[in-house]
């Protein structure tokens, strides 16, 4: 589809300003980012928009908000106001750029979202998403908070709308629950890279790649197809593939490869006694290392065949 609006942005110019100046008329728009680093917090409050960089190694959006920061009202910023880039619209595409939250070690920063993706048919291709704790949030939020003001932020009281996301050939870096949320999200040929976001290294390192909060009754949660799970400077047997943020979490790994940093248990229940009857963690085929999964299963060939991108896109 041809875009009605097409704008080129140079490093030093404001992405946010360009987005705000676009008519919100439902027409397709493309912003082309020239090589360089764009130091700003970006909110995309418009549907049918593509932001295209000059390659993830050449174009970056960087900001530094952190959950532990105390704001003028005396409250912490909290997780959901930290995003470097936040989308809030349908049919948004990000392509060929890096998005980084560089707020620092997680003991000091707490949660620090790089990308907050909210909207149906969101697509992220050939991007680097870089942070430590809570790198990528795939909206919507769970129905209820577990602690007061746990969801404080722009969508705290909004309707929880089902949505589909596609991530292709991305490199996603983090350590604690660094892919989390309630979207039905398909990850195709992505690199999921565990890093050590701590300042102090004296305690044993433990990390979790995913923390899905799949809504009750939703057919798909996270599906990783032909993805590589890599470790960068982390110990062997130190990283779980996932733990459930909510009890109906669903996460499936199809034809993925796993480095030695992945623990044999693979999954954790996060103390949710009802997860085994409500949620799903599964892999196919059985990996070439020994699994001792208490909270997951190996799919049969027939069960794995039910997971296709076509079925996924038609699932909501």
C-alpha positions in Angstrom: 0.0 0.0 0.0 1.3 3.4 -1.0 1.8 5.9 1.9 0.0 9.2 1.6 2.5 10.8 3.9 6.3 10.2 3.6 8.8 12.2 5.7 12.6 12.0 6.0 14.0 12.8 9.4 17.7 13.6 10.0 19.6 13.0 13.3 19.1 15.9 15.5 15.5 16.4 14.4 12.6 15.3 16.6 10.8 12.1 15.7 8.0 13.1 18.2 7.5 16.5 16.5 7.2 14.8 13.1 4.6 12.3 14.4 2.5 15.1 16.0 2.5 17.1 12.8 1.0 14.2 10.8 -2.7 14.4 10.2 -4.5 11.7 12.2 -6.8 10.8 9.4 -6.3 7.0 9.1 -4.0 7.3 6.1 -0.8 5.4 5.8 2.4 7.4 6.8 6.1 6.5 6.7 8.9 8.2 8.6 12.4 7.5 7.3 15.1 8.0 9.9 18.5 8.9 8.5 21.6 7.3 10.2 22.3 8.6 13.7 21.2 8.4 17.3 18.0 10.1 18.3 18.0 10.9 22.0 14.3 11.3 22.8 11.3 9.6 24.4 8.9 8.8 21.5 5.2 8.2 21.7 3.3 7.0 18.6 -0.4 7.9 19.2 -1.5 7.2 15.7 -2.5 4.1 13.6 -1.1 3.2 10.2 2.4 4.5 10.7 5.8 3.0 9.8 9.0 4.2 11.2 11.9 2.9 9.2 15.6 3.3 10.2 18.7 2.9 8.1 19.6 -0.4 9.8 19.7 -1.4 13.5 23.5 -0.8 13.5 23.1 2.7 12.1 19.9 4.2 13.5 19.0 4.3 17.2 16.4 5.8 19.5 17.7 6.1 23.1 16.2 7.3 26.4 16.8 6.6 30.1 13.7 6.7 32.2 13.8 4.2 35.1 11.1 2.7 37.4 12.9 3.7 40.6 13.0 7.4 39.8 11.1 9.5 42.3 8.9 12.0 40.5 7.8 15.5 41.8 4.6 13.9 43.3 6.7 11.7 45.5 5.8 8.5 43.7 8.1 6.2 41.8 7.9 6.5 38.0 7.0 2.8 37.9 7.5 0.3 35.1 4.9 1.6 32.6 6.1 5.1 32.3 9.7 4.2 31.5 9.4 3.3 27.8 11.8 4.8 25.3 9.3 4.1 22.5 5.6 3.6 23.2 3.0 2.8 20.5 -0.7 3.2 20.9 -2.4 2.5 17.6 -3.2 -0.3 15.2 -1.1 -1.3 12.1 2.2 0.3 13.4 5.5 -1.0 12.0 9.0 -0.4 13.3 11.8 -1.5 11.0 15.6 -1.4 10.8 16.5 0.5 14.0 17.6 0.1 17.6 15.6 1.1 20.6 17.5 1.3 23.9 16.7 2.2 27.5 20.1 3.0 28.9 19.1 3.9 32.4 21.8 1.7 34.0 22.2 -1.3 36.3 18.9 -2.8 37.4 19.7 -2.5 41.2 19.6 1.3 40.6 17.1 1.6 37.7 14.6 -1.2 38.4 12.4 -1.9 35.4 13.3 0.0 32.3 11.3 -0.6 29.1 12.8 -0.1 25.7 9.7 -0.7 23.7 6.0 -0.6 24.9 4.0 -2.1 22.0 0.3 -1.5 22.2 -2.0 -2.1 19.2 -3.3 -4.8 16.9 -1.2 -5.9 14.0 1.9 -4.3 15.5 5.0 -5.4 13.5 8.7 -5.0 14.5 11.3 -6.2 11.9 15.1 -6.2 11.9 15.3 -4.2 15.1 17.5 -4.3 18.2 15.6 -3.9 21.5 18.0 -3.3 24.3 17.6 -3.0 28.1 17.9 -5.2 31.2 14.7 -5.7 33.2 11.4 -5.6 31.2 12.9 -4.7 27.8 9.8 -5.4 25.7 6.2 -5.0 26.9 3.6 -6.5 24.7 0.3 -4.9 25.8 -2.4 -5.3 27.0 -1.9 -5.2 30.8 -3.4 -7.9 32.9 -7.0 -7.2 34.1 -6.0 -6.3 37.7 -3.0 -5.0 39.6 -1.4 -7.2 42.3 -0.2 -4.1 44.2 -1.6 -0.6 44.3 -0.4 1.6 41.5 1.4 -1.4 40.0 0.2 -0.3 36.5 0.5 3.4 37.0 1.0 4.9 33.6 -0.8 5.9 30.4 -3.0 2.8 30.0 -3.6 2.0 33.7 -7.4 2.2 33.4 -7.9 1.5 29.7 -9.9 -1.3 28.3 -7.7 -4.4 27.9 -8.0 -5.1 24.1 -6.7 -8.4 22.5 -4.0 -7.8 20.0 -1.6 -9.5 17.6 2.1 -8.7 17.3 4.7 -9.9 14.8 8.5 -9.7 15.6 10.8 -10.8 12.7 14.6 -11.1 12.8 14.9 -8.9 15.9 17.6 -9.1 18.5 16.1 -8.6 22.0 18.5 -8.1 25.0 17.7 -8.3 28.7 17.8 -10.3 31.9 14.6 -10.3 34.1 11.3 -10.9 32.4 12.6 -9.1 29.4 9.7 -10.1 27.1 6.4 -9.7 29.0 2.8 -8.9 28.6 -0.6 -10.1 27.3 -0.4 -9.9 23.5 -0.6 -12.8 21.2 2.9 -12.4 19.8 4.7 -14.3 17.1 8.5 -14.2 17.1 10.1 -15.4 13.8 13.9 -16.0 13.6 14.7 -13.6 16.4 17.7 -13.7 18.7 16.7 -13.6 22.3 19.9 -12.6 24.2 20.3 -12.9 28.0 22.8 -10.4 29.5 23.8 -9.5 33.0 22.2 -6.2 34.0 23.6 -6.0 37.5 26.2 -3.7 38.8 27.3 -6.1 41.6 28.1 -9.6 40.4 28.7 -11.3 43.8 25.3 -13.1 44.0 24.4 -16.0 41.7 22.9 -14.9 38.4 19.3 -15.9 37.6 17.3 -14.6 34.7 14.0 -15.1 32.9 13.5 -14.6 29.1 9.7 -14.3 29.2 6.8 -13.5 31.5 3.6 -13.8 29.6 0.2 -12.7 31.0 -2.0 -14.3 28.3 -5.6 -13.4 29.0 -7.9 -16.2 30.0 -9.5 -17.9 26.9 -7.0 -16.4 24.4 -5.8 -19.1 22.0 -2.2 -17.9 21.5 0.2 -16.2 23.9 3.9 -16.1 22.8 5.1 -18.3 20.0 8.8 -18.4 19.2 9.5 -20.0 15.8 13.1 -20.7 14.7 14.5 -18.3 17.3 17.9 -18.6 18.9 18.2 -18.2 22.7 21.7 -16.9 23.3 23.7 -15.9 26.3 26.2 -13.0 26.4 28.5 -13.2 29.4 26.1 -15.2 31.6 26.8 -18.5 33.3 25.6 -21.9 32.1 22.4 -23.2 33.6 21.3 -19.7 34.8 18.4 -18.6 32.7 14.8 -19.8 32.6 12.9 -19.6 29.3 9.8 -18.3 31.1 7.7 -17.7 34.2 4.0 -16.8 34.2 3.2 -13.2 35.1 -0.4 -14.4 35.3 -1.8 -17.9 35.6 -3.1 -18.3 32.0 0.3 -17.6 30.4 1.0 -19.5 27.2 4.5 -19.7 25.6 5.5 -22.1 22.9 9.0 -22.7 21.4 9.0 -24.2 17.9 12.2 -25.4 16.3 14.3 -23.0 18.4 17.9 -23.4 19.5 19.2 -23.0 23.0 22.6 -22.1 24.3 24.0 -23.6 27.5 22.8 -20.8 29.7 19.2 -22.2 29.6 18.4 -24.2 32.7 17.3 -27.8 32.4 14.1 -27.0 34.3 13.4 -24.4 31.5 10.4 -22.9 33.2 9.3 -21.6 36.6 5.8 -21.3 38.1 6.5 -18.0 40.0 4.6 -19.4 42.9 1.3 -19.7 41.0 -0.3 -22.9 42.2 -3.0 -22.9 39.5 -0.6 -22.3 36.5 -0.2 -26.0 35.7 -3.9 -26.4 35.1 -4.5 -23.0 33.4 -1.3 -22.1 31.5 1.0 -23.7 29.0 4.8 -23.9 28.4 5.8 -26.1 25.5 8.7 -26.9 23.1 8.9 -28.8 19.8 10.9 -30.8 19.0 12.6 -32.0 22.2 15.9 -30.0 22.5 19.2 -31.8 22.3 19.9 -31.2 25.9 18.3 -32.9 28.9 15.1 -31.2 30.1 13.6 -31.7 33.5 10.5 -29.7 33.0 8.1 -29.7 35.9 6.0 -26.9 34.3 6.3 -27.6 30.6 5.8 -30.2 28.0 7.2 -31.4 24.6 4.6 -31.1 21.9 3.8 -34.0 19.5 4.2 -33.3 15.8 0.5 -33.0 15.4 0.2 -30.5 18.3 3.0 -28.4 16.9 1.3 -28.3 13.5 -1.5 -26.3 15.1 0.8 -23.4 15.6 1.2 -21.6 12.3 1.5 -17.9 11.5 -1.7 -18.1 9.5 -3.6 -19.6 12.4 -2.1 -17.0 14.7 -3.1 -14.0 12.6 -6.7 -15.3 12.4 -6.9 -16.1 16.1 -8.6 -13.0 17.6 
